Amino acid sequence: MKPVVLLVGKLPGIVGHLADELEDMPIRWLGAHDHGEVVRQLETEPEISCVIMGAGLDDGIRGDLIGIIAAIRPDISIHLKDRASGPDGMAAFVRRVAAAMVLGGV
């Protein structure tokens, strides 16, 4: 069974675009773009091993989501992308985090 990573981003299509770019990684990608989706994914998918959050979300929303994720699943790590690398840097960031945190540095 593939490990599961939850990608949280501003656009609903974030997971589709990233999953295409990262299809070589042995990971099942889930996506969420608002509070409700994040909660639903965390409550229905016990195999999530980490959360990776894009930089397109407002800081207040990112802070709220961090609190929600930590309250529901204190066992998983949360990784926030920087804003400096822009949207084009998301795939590389996700690849680095997933390789290190989920695949053990593969």
N, C-alpha and C positions, 0 to 999 in steps of 0.2 A: 504494500500500500504506500502511495506517495505521501510525503509530508504536506501539510496544508499551510498556506500563508494567506493572511487577509490583507489585501491592498485597500487602503482608504484614500480616496481622492475626490476632487471637486466635480469631476465629470462622471456621469453614470457609465460611460464606456471605457473607463480607465483600465479595467481588468482585461478587456478584449484586446486592446492595443498592446498592452504590456505582455500579456500571455503570448501573443504572436511573436514578439521580439525575444521572449525568454523560453520558447517552446523546447529548447534543447535541455533545459533544467528539469530534473525529475521531481517536480513540485506541482501540486494542484493549487491553482490560484483562485481565490475568492475575492469578490469586490464589494465595496460599500461606498456610498457617497453622502450619507446623512446619518443622523443619530439612530433613527429607526432601523436602518439596514445594519449598522454596526451591532446594535443590540441583538437583532434577529440572528445574524451570523454567529455571534459569540454564544448565544443560547442554544443554537441548533447544531453547531459543528464543534464537537468536543476535541477534534484532532488538530485544531489550529495551534501552530507552534510559535508563531510570532505575528505581529502586526507591523506593517510598513505604511507610513502615512506621508502623502505628498505635501508639497509646500503651497499648493494653490488655495488651501483652506485658510480662512481668517484665523488669527491667533486665538481669539476667544473660543471659536469652535474647536480648534485643535486641543486647547486646554480642557474643554468640556469632555471631548472624546477620550482624552488620556484618563481623566477621572472615571469615566464610565467603564472603559476597558479594564483599568486597574481594579475597580470594584467587582466587576463580573468575573474576570479571569486574572487574578493576581499572579498566576503561574506563568504567564507569557510575557515576552519582552515587547516593547514598543519602540519603533525606530522612526525618527522624523527626518525627512529630507530637508536639506538646506534650500534656501531660495536663490542663492547666488548662481547655481548651475542651471537654473531655468527648467522649463518643462522637458527639454531634450535630455537633461541629466537624470531623469527618473529611472529609465531602464537600467542604466549603469549602477545607480544607487541600489536599486532592488536586487540586481545581480550580486553585488558585493555583500549586501546584508544577508541575503538568502544563502549564499555560498558559505559564509562564515558562521551564521547562527543556526541554520537549518541543516545544511549538508556537511557541517564540520570542516569547512575549509576546502572543500572539493573544488 
